[in-house]
Amino acid sequence: MSLYIENFIHEARISEILEKNKRAETSRIREVLAKAREMKGLETEEVAVLTGISDPVLLQELFDTANYLKETIYGRRLVIFAPLYISNLCANECLYCAFRATNKGIVRKSLTQEEITHEVENLVSQGHKRILLVAGESYPKEGLEYVLKAIRTVYSVKTEHGEIRRVNVNLAPLETDDFRKLKAEGIGTYQIFQETYHRATYGNMHVGGKKKNYDYRVTAPHRAMEAGIDDIGIGVLFGLFDYRFELLALMQHIRALEADYGVGPHTISVPRLEPATGSDIASHPPHAVSDIDFRKLVAILRLAVPYTGIIMSTRETAQMRRDTFALGVSQISAGSRTNPGGYTHETEEDEASQFSLGDHRSLDEVIRDVASMGYIPSFCTACYRLGRTGRDFMDLAKPGDIKLHCDPNALSTFREYLRNFASPETRAIGNQLIADAIAGMTGIARQRAEKLVSRVDEGRDDVYC
């Protein structure tokens, strides 16, 4: 592992690269876009070139290139999940977050295992199959064991047509031995955001608690990988510092992970600062990212790391989420609540939420909208359960072979959702989409899709390849 952060986050180098490439010639920009179409990723300097685009014509070419990669690699699939907040207890002082320790404006809550069961039952009754388990960076007296029990509880909930098949987690940094305990519970992805890679800004925004330690947090993905968790999710909270700097720092972090472990992050999240109870900074971001720059950074990430999933949360409005589907987003949350107990007691949302939501629609409404746009909502969890993670996943993804699994699995899990949970309107739209999708497939992918969908139509659940 790269033991010292200065070995892989070079702030001075980032500044030099941005300055050098801020006014790249049109020919250079098009050269980078042409290379991106080869779907082998971009280097840090090439990312910097694209951050300088302002001309509308070149911006559209960037968007078109991102759409080409998205369609070629991921097709029309969008993976669906929901966050499950089990606690908003926190010992940190993050000035942008409603969960910070001294904020008296929210009601503190850590769910009991029974309450977690009720939350999962509500999520399952909507049709969810994967969740992101989230907790503030402080736990009840049990410590980490509280989280480990929560994961077991989530997996234990079974209904006639539903269960959570994959639990991803967003938790505070851990020591390697504790990461091993987390892996032993059968988690999927371990997700952690650096929030900002700019060291001075990080220090100004994190003024209390263990989260003050920049180096300990930024090396958490490394410790997780050392513990055998090979699907890692990273991200930036855009708005704390210049998004151009953050993109290049992300690239440095990715390259460090690739150098040390042979594989980079499985996902990258792109949350923007949203209003949070008791935080002026959240309402007035010091480096606010405009809507056009937000779309641009999503597109750049798709070109830079073509086989890494990009996650869009319900922080963003329904329209912004729609706009980014074509630019590279491959996973979205739906029907989300960001307060402990929010799926059971929806009226308490404002009293205990981490931040304000931009998209308040139900899962069924989101699914109907996504399907109406021609995208296939996927509830698939097959790769994790069949061991297609980390480097093994990338070995299938880079030559394009993963689509032979992902496309049929997406259709079968979507059909399962439509049969068991969808409203009549959503079911009609979705079934037509599935028929059209299969008609457009060929070869082994079509054979697999037809076989899996027919099994669902026979009444079977959880079929995959």
C-alpha positions as CSV (number, residue, x, y, z in Angstrom):
1,M,0.0,0.0,0.0
2,S,1.1,3.6,-0.6
3,L,1.7,4.4,3.0
4,Y,1.9,8.2,2.6
5,I,-0.7,10.3,1.1
6,E,1.8,12.5,-0.6
7,N,2.8,9.5,-2.7
8,F,-0.5,9.6,-4.7
9,I,-2.3,13.0,-4.2
10,H,0.0,15.7,-5.6
11,E,-1.8,19.0,-5.2
12,A,1.0,21.1,-6.8
13,R,1.1,18.8,-9.8
14,I,-2.7,19.1,-10.2
15,S,-2.5,22.9,-10.2
16,E,0.3,22.7,-12.8
17,I,-1.7,20.4,-15.1
18,L,-4.9,22.5,-14.8
19,E,-3.0,25.7,-15.6
20,K,-1.2,24.1,-18.6
21,N,-4.4,22.8,-20.1
22,K,-7.0,25.4,-19.3
23,R,-7.0,26.8,-22.9
24,A,-6.4,23.7,-25.0
25,E,-6.7,24.0,-28.7
26,T,-9.8,22.6,-30.4
27,S,-7.7,20.1,-32.2
28,R,-6.3,18.8,-28.9
29,I,-9.7,18.5,-27.3
30,R,-10.9,16.5,-30.3
31,E,-7.8,14.3,-30.1
32,V,-8.7,13.5,-26.5
33,L,-12.3,12.8,-27.4
34,A,-11.2,10.5,-30.2
35,K,-8.9,8.6,-27.8
36,A,-11.9,8.3,-25.3
37,R,-13.9,6.5,-28.0
38,E,-11.4,3.6,-27.8
39,M,-12.8,3.0,-24.3
40,K,-9.4,2.5,-22.6
41,G,-9.7,5.5,-20.3
42,L,-7.9,8.8,-20.1
43,E,-4.8,10.1,-18.3
44,T,-4.8,13.0,-15.8
45,E,-3.6,15.6,-18.4
46,E,-6.3,14.5,-20.8
47,V,-9.0,14.9,-18.1
48,A,-7.6,18.4,-17.5
49,V,-8.0,19.2,-21.2
50,L,-11.7,18.3,-21.1
51,T,-12.4,20.4,-18.0
52,G,-11.5,23.5,-20.0
53,I,-14.3,23.0,-22.5
54,S,-16.7,25.9,-22.7
55,D,-17.6,26.2,-26.4
56,P,-21.1,24.8,-26.9
57,V,-20.1,22.8,-30.0
58,L,-17.3,21.1,-28.2
59,L,-19.4,20.6,-25.1
60,Q,-22.0,18.7,-27.2
61,E,-19.2,16.6,-28.7
62,L,-18.1,15.7,-25.2
63,F,-21.7,14.8,-24.3
64,D,-22.1,12.7,-27.5
65,T,-18.9,10.8,-26.8
66,A,-20.0,10.1,-23.2
67,N,-23.3,8.8,-24.5
68,Y,-21.5,6.6,-27.0
69,L,-19.4,5.0,-24.2
70,K,-22.4,4.6,-22.0
71,E,-24.5,2.9,-24.7
72,T,-21.6,0.7,-25.8
73,I,-20.5,-0.5,-22.4
74,Y,-23.7,-0.4,-20.3
75,G,-26.4,-0.4,-23.0
76,R,-29.7,1.0,-21.7
77,R,-29.4,-0.5,-18.2
78,L,-29.7,1.5,-15.0
79,V,-29.1,-0.3,-11.7
80,I,-31.6,0.6,-8.9
81,F,-30.9,0.8,-5.2
82,A,-32.1,2.5,-2.0
83,P,-30.1,3.9,0.9
84,L,-31.0,2.6,4.4
85,Y,-29.9,4.9,7.2
86,I,-29.7,3.0,10.4
87,S,-28.3,5.8,12.6
88,N,-27.6,9.5,12.5
89,L,-25.4,9.5,15.6
90,C,-22.1,11.1,14.8
91,A,-18.9,12.2,16.6
92,N,-17.6,14.4,13.8
93,E,-17.9,18.1,13.1
94,C,-18.4,18.3,9.3
95,L,-19.7,21.8,8.7
96,Y,-21.8,20.9,5.7
97,C,-23.7,18.0,7.3
98,A,-26.8,17.9,9.5
99,F,-25.5,14.8,11.3
100,R,-22.5,16.7,12.9
101,A,-22.2,16.2,16.6
102,T,-23.1,19.7,17.9
103,N,-26.1,20.2,15.6
104,K,-29.2,20.5,17.9
105,G,-31.6,20.9,14.9
106,I,-32.2,17.2,14.3
107,V,-33.6,14.4,16.3
108,R,-31.0,11.7,17.0
109,K,-31.9,8.1,16.3
110,S,-30.2,4.7,16.0
111,L,-32.6,2.0,14.9
112,T,-33.0,-1.2,16.9
113,Q,-32.7,-4.5,15.0
114,E,-36.4,-4.8,15.1
115,E,-36.8,-1.3,13.6
116,I,-34.3,-2.2,10.9
117,T,-36.4,-5.3,10.1
118,H,-39.4,-3.0,9.6
119,E,-37.5,-0.7,7.3
120,V,-36.3,-3.6,5.2
121,E,-39.8,-5.0,5.0
122,N,-41.0,-1.7,3.7
123,L,-38.2,-1.5,1.1
124,V,-38.8,-5.1,0.0
125,S,-42.5,-4.5,-0.3
126,Q,-41.7,-1.7,-2.8
127,G,-39.5,-4.1,-4.9
128,H,-36.0,-3.2,-3.9
129,K,-33.3,-5.9,-4.1
130,R,-30.1,-3.9,-3.1
131,I,-29.5,-1.3,-0.5
132,L,-26.7,0.9,0.6
133,L,-26.5,0.7,4.4
134,V,-25.5,4.1,5.9
135,A,-24.7,5.2,9.4
136,G,-23.3,8.3,11.0
137,E,-19.7,8.0,12.1
138,S,-20.6,7.0,15.7
139,Y,-22.4,3.8,16.8
140,P,-24.4,2.7,19.9
141,K,-22.5,1.0,22.7
142,E,-21.9,-2.1,20.7
143,G,-19.6,-0.3,18.3
144,L,-19.0,-2.0,15.0
145,E,-20.9,-5.0,16.1
146,Y,-24.1,-2.9,15.8
147,V,-23.4,-2.5,12.1
148,L,-22.5,-6.2,11.6
149,K,-25.8,-7.2,13.3
150,A,-27.7,-4.7,11.1
151,I,-26.2,-6.4,8.0
152,R,-27.3,-9.8,9.3
153,T,-30.8,-8.4,10.0
154,V,-31.1,-7.0,6.5
155,Y,-30.2,-10.3,4.9
156,S,-32.6,-12.2,7.2
157,V,-35.8,-10.5,6.0
158,K,-37.6,-12.8,3.6
159,T,-41.0,-12.4,2.0
160,E,-43.0,-14.3,-0.6
161,H,-41.5,-12.4,-3.5
162,G,-38.8,-10.3,-2.0
163,E,-35.6,-10.0,-0.1
164,I,-32.5,-7.8,-0.1
165,R,-29.9,-9.7,-2.2
166,R,-27.0,-7.3,-1.9
167,V,-26.0,-5.0,1.0
168,N,-23.5,-2.3,0.1
169,V,-22.3,-0.1,3.0
170,N,-21.2,3.5,3.5
171,L,-19.3,3.6,6.8
172,A,-16.5,5.4,8.6
173,P,-13.0,4.3,7.9
174,L,-11.9,1.1,9.6
175,E,-8.8,-0.8,10.5
176,T,-7.9,-3.7,8.2
177,D,-9.1,-6.3,10.7
178,D,-12.4,-4.6,11.0
179,F,-12.8,-4.5,7.3
180,R,-12.3,-8.3,7.3
181,K,-15.2,-8.6,9.7
182,L,-17.3,-6.5,7.3
183,K,-16.4,-8.7,4.4
184,A,-17.3,-11.8,6.4
185,E,-20.9,-10.5,6.7
186,G,-21.2,-10.8,2.9
187,I,-21.3,-7.1,1.9
188,G,-21.0,-6.1,-1.7
189,T,-19.3,-2.7,-2.1
190,Y,-17.7,-0.7,0.6
191,Q,-18.3,3.0,-0.2
192,I,-16.5,6.0,1.3
193,F,-16.2,9.6,0.0
194,Q,-13.2,11.8,0.6
195,E,-15.6,14.7,0.4
196,T,-12.8,16.9,-0.9
197,Y,-9.2,16.0,-1.9
198,H,-8.0,19.6,-1.2
199,R,-6.1,19.3,2.1
200,A,-6.7,22.8,3.3
201,T,-10.4,22.8,2.5
202,Y,-10.7,19.4,4.1
203,G,-9.2,20.8,7.3
204,N,-11.5,23.8,7.2
205,M,-14.6,21.7,6.7
206,H,-13.8,18.9,9.3
207,V,-13.2,20.6,12.6
208,G,-13.8,17.9,15.1
209,G,-13.8,14.1,15.5
210,K,-11.8,11.4,13.8
211,K,-12.8,12.6,10.4
212,K,-10.3,15.4,10.8
213,N,-7.6,12.9,9.8
214,Y,-7.3,13.4,6.0
215,D,-4.7,10.7,5.5
216,Y,-6.6,8.0,7.5
217,R,-9.8,8.6,5.5
218,V,-8.2,8.7,2.0
219,T,-6.3,5.4,2.7
220,A,-9.5,3.6,3.8
221,P,-10.1,2.1,0.4
222,H,-6.6,0.7,0.5
223,R,-7.2,-1.0,3.8
224,A,-10.5,-2.3,2.6
225,M,-8.8,-3.9,-0.4
226,E,-6.1,-5.3,1.8
227,A,-8.9,-7.0,3.8
228,G,-10.2,-8.6,0.6
229,I,-13.1,-6.2,-0.2
230,D,-12.4,-5.8,-3.9
231,D,-15.5,-3.7,-4.8
232,I,-14.8,-0.2,-3.5
233,G,-16.9,3.0,-4.1
234,I,-15.3,6.4,-3.8
235,G,-16.6,9.9,-4.5
236,V,-16.4,13.7,-4.0
237,L,-18.9,16.1,-2.4
238,F,-18.9,18.6,-5.2
239,G,-19.2,22.2,-4.1
240,L,-16.6,22.2,-1.4
241,F,-13.7,23.0,-3.7
242,D,-13.0,23.5,-7.5
243,Y,-14.5,20.5,-9.3
244,R,-11.6,20.5,-11.8
245,F,-9.2,19.9,-9.0
246,E,-11.4,17.2,-7.5
247,L,-11.6,15.4,-10.9
248,L,-7.8,15.2,-11.2
249,A,-7.4,14.2,-7.6
250,L,-9.9,11.4,-8.2
251,M,-7.7,10.2,-11.1
252,Q,-4.7,10.2,-8.9
253,H,-6.5,8.2,-6.2
254,I,-7.8,5.7,-8.9
255,R,-4.3,5.2,-10.3
256,A,-2.9,4.6,-6.8
257,L,-5.5,1.9,-6.2
258,E,-4.8,0.3,-9.6
259,A,-1.0,0.4,-9.0
260,D,-1.3,-1.2,-5.5
261,Y,-4.1,-3.7,-6.1
262,G,-4.6,-4.1,-9.9
263,V,-8.1,-2.6,-9.9
264,G,-9.6,0.8,-9.3
265,P,-13.0,1.7,-7.7
266,H,-16.1,-0.3,-8.7
267,T,-18.2,2.9,-8.5
268,I,-17.7,6.7,-8.2
269,S,-20.4,8.8,-6.7
270,V,-21.0,12.5,-7.7
271,P,-23.1,14.1,-5.0
272,R,-23.4,17.9,-5.0
273,L,-23.9,19.9,-1.8
274,E,-27.5,20.2,-0.9
275,P,-29.2,22.2,2.0
276,A,-28.8,20.5,5.4
277,T,-30.5,21.5,8.7
278,G,-28.2,23.7,10.7
279,S,-25.6,24.3,7.9
280,D,-25.0,27.6,6.1
281,I,-22.3,26.1,4.0
282,A,-24.6,23.4,2.6
283,S,-27.0,26.1,1.5
284,H,-24.3,28.3,0.1
285,P,-21.5,26.1,-1.3
286,P,-18.1,27.8,-1.4
287,H,-17.5,26.4,-4.9
288,A,-21.0,25.8,-6.3
289,V,-21.1,23.6,-9.4
290,S,-23.5,24.8,-12.0
291,D,-25.9,22.4,-13.8
292,I,-23.9,22.6,-17.0
293,D,-20.6,22.0,-15.2
294,F,-22.2,19.1,-13.3
295,R,-23.3,17.5,-16.5
296,K,-19.8,18.1,-17.9
297,L,-18.0,16.4,-15.0
298,V,-20.2,13.4,-15.2
299,A,-19.4,13.0,-18.9
300,I,-15.7,13.5,-18.2
301,L,-15.7,10.7,-15.6
302,R,-17.4,8.4,-18.0
303,L,-14.6,8.9,-20.5
304,A,-11.8,8.8,-17.9
305,V,-12.9,5.5,-16.3
306,P,-15.2,3.9,-18.8
307,Y,-15.8,0.6,-16.9
308,T,-16.4,2.2,-13.5
309,G,-20.0,2.6,-12.4
310,I,-21.2,6.2,-11.8
311,I,-23.9,6.7,-9.1
312,M,-26.5,9.5,-9.1
313,S,-28.5,9.9,-5.9
314,T,-31.8,11.5,-5.2
315,R,-30.0,14.7,-4.1
316,E,-30.5,15.8,-7.7
317,T,-33.9,16.7,-9.2
318,A,-35.7,14.3,-11.5
319,Q,-34.8,16.3,-14.5
320,M,-31.1,16.5,-13.7
321,R,-31.1,12.7,-13.1
322,R,-32.7,12.2,-16.5
323,D,-30.1,14.5,-18.2
324,T,-27.2,12.5,-16.8
325,F,-28.4,9.0,-17.8
326,A,-27.1,9.6,-21.3
327,L,-23.8,11.0,-20.0
328,G,-22.6,8.0,-18.1
329,V,-24.7,7.4,-15.0
330,S,-25.2,3.7,-14.5
331,Q,-26.7,3.4,-11.0
332,I,-29.4,5.5,-9.3
333,S,-31.2,5.5,-6.0
334,A,-35.0,5.6,-6.0
335,G,-37.6,6.3,-3.4
336,S,-34.9,7.3,-1.0
337,R,-35.1,8.5,2.6
338,T,-32.0,9.9,4.4
339,N,-33.2,9.6,8.0
340,P,-33.3,6.6,10.2
341,G,-36.7,5.1,10.1
342,G,-37.7,7.1,7.1
343,Y,-39.3,4.2,5.2
344,T,-41.6,3.4,8.2
345,H,-42.3,6.9,9.5
346,E,-42.1,9.3,6.5
347,T,-43.4,12.3,8.4
348,E,-40.2,12.4,10.5
349,E,-38.0,13.1,7.5
350,D,-37.3,16.7,8.0
351,E,-36.4,16.2,11.7
352,A,-33.6,13.7,11.2
353,S,-32.4,13.8,7.5
354,Q,-28.8,14.2,6.5
355,F,-29.6,16.6,3.6
356,S,-32.5,17.7,1.4
357,L,-33.7,15.5,-1.4
358,G,-34.2,16.8,-4.9
359,D,-36.3,13.8,-6.2
360,H,-39.1,12.7,-3.9
361,R,-40.8,10.3,-6.2
362,S,-41.6,6.7,-5.2
363,L,-39.8,3.7,-6.6
364,D,-42.7,2.9,-9.0
365,E,-42.8,6.5,-10.3
366,V,-39.0,6.4,-10.9
367,I,-39.2,3.0,-12.6
368,R,-42.0,4.2,-14.9
369,D,-40.1,7.3,-15.8
370,V,-36.9,5.4,-16.5
371,A,-38.7,2.8,-18.6
372,S,-40.6,5.5,-20.6
373,M,-37.2,6.9,-21.6
374,G,-36.2,3.5,-22.9
375,Y,-33.8,2.6,-20.1
376,I,-34.0,-0.8,-18.5
377,P,-34.2,-0.7,-14.6
378,S,-32.0,-3.5,-13.3
379,F,-32.3,-5.1,-9.9
380,C,-29.5,-7.5,-10.7
381,T,-27.1,-8.7,-8.0
382,A,-25.7,-11.7,-9.9
383,C,-22.1,-10.6,-10.3
384,Y,-21.5,-10.3,-6.5
385,R,-23.2,-13.6,-5.8
386,L,-21.2,-15.4,-8.5
387,G,-17.9,-13.9,-7.6
388,R,-17.6,-11.5,-10.5
389,T,-16.1,-8.7,-8.5
390,G,-12.9,-6.7,-8.5
391,R,-10.4,-7.7,-11.1
392,D,-12.6,-10.7,-12.2
393,F,-15.4,-8.2,-13.1
394,M,-13.0,-6.0,-15.0
395,D,-11.6,-8.9,-17.0
396,L,-15.1,-9.5,-18.3
397,A,-16.1,-5.8,-18.6
398,K,-13.1,-4.5,-20.7
399,P,-13.6,-6.9,-23.6
400,G,-17.4,-6.3,-23.4
401,D,-18.2,-9.9,-22.3
402,I,-20.0,-8.7,-19.2
403,K,-23.0,-7.6,-21.3
404,L,-23.7,-11.2,-22.1
405,H,-24.6,-11.5,-18.4
406,C,-25.8,-8.0,-17.5
407,D,-28.4,-7.5,-20.3
408,P,-30.3,-10.8,-19.7
409,N,-30.1,-10.4,-15.9
410,A,-31.4,-6.8,-16.1
411,L,-34.4,-7.9,-18.1
412,S,-35.2,-10.9,-15.9
413,T,-35.0,-8.8,-12.7
414,F,-37.1,-6.0,-14.3
415,R,-39.7,-8.6,-15.3
416,E,-39.7,-9.9,-11.7
417,Y,-40.3,-6.4,-10.4
418,L,-43.1,-5.8,-12.9
419,R,-44.8,-9.0,-12.0
420,N,-44.6,-8.7,-8.3
421,F,-44.6,-5.0,-7.4
422,A,-45.4,-2.6,-10.3
423,S,-48.5,-0.5,-10.8
424,P,-50.6,-1.5,-13.8
425,E,-49.4,1.6,-15.8
426,T,-45.7,0.8,-15.0
427,R,-46.2,-2.9,-15.8
428,A,-47.6,-2.1,-19.3
429,I,-44.8,0.3,-20.1
430,G,-42.2,-2.1,-18.7
431,N,-43.4,-5.2,-20.5
432,Q,-43.4,-3.5,-23.8
433,L,-39.9,-2.3,-23.2
434,I,-38.7,-5.8,-22.4
435,A,-40.3,-7.1,-25.6
436,D,-38.6,-4.4,-27.6
437,A,-35.3,-5.0,-25.9
438,I,-35.3,-8.8,-26.5
439,A,-36.3,-8.2,-30.2
440,G,-33.2,-6.1,-30.6
441,M,-30.8,-8.6,-29.1
442,T,-29.0,-11.4,-31.0
443,G,-27.0,-14.5,-30.3
444,I,-26.3,-15.9,-26.9
445,A,-27.5,-12.7,-25.1
446,R,-31.0,-13.1,-26.7
447,Q,-31.1,-16.8,-25.9
448,R,-30.2,-16.1,-22.3
449,A,-32.7,-13.2,-22.0
450,E,-35.6,-15.2,-23.4
451,K,-34.8,-18.2,-21.1
452,L,-34.5,-16.1,-18.0
453,V,-37.6,-14.0,-18.7
454,S,-39.6,-17.1,-19.5
455,R,-38.6,-18.6,-16.1
456,V,-39.9,-15.4,-14.4
457,D,-43.1,-15.7,-16.3
458,E,-43.5,-19.2,-15.0
459,G,-43.5,-17.8,-11.5
460,R,-39.9,-18.1,-10.5
461,D,-37.9,-15.4,-8.7
462,D,-34.2,-14.7,-8.6
463,V,-33.1,-16.2,-11.8
464,Y,-29.8,-15.1,-13.3
465,C,-26.7,-16.1,-15.2
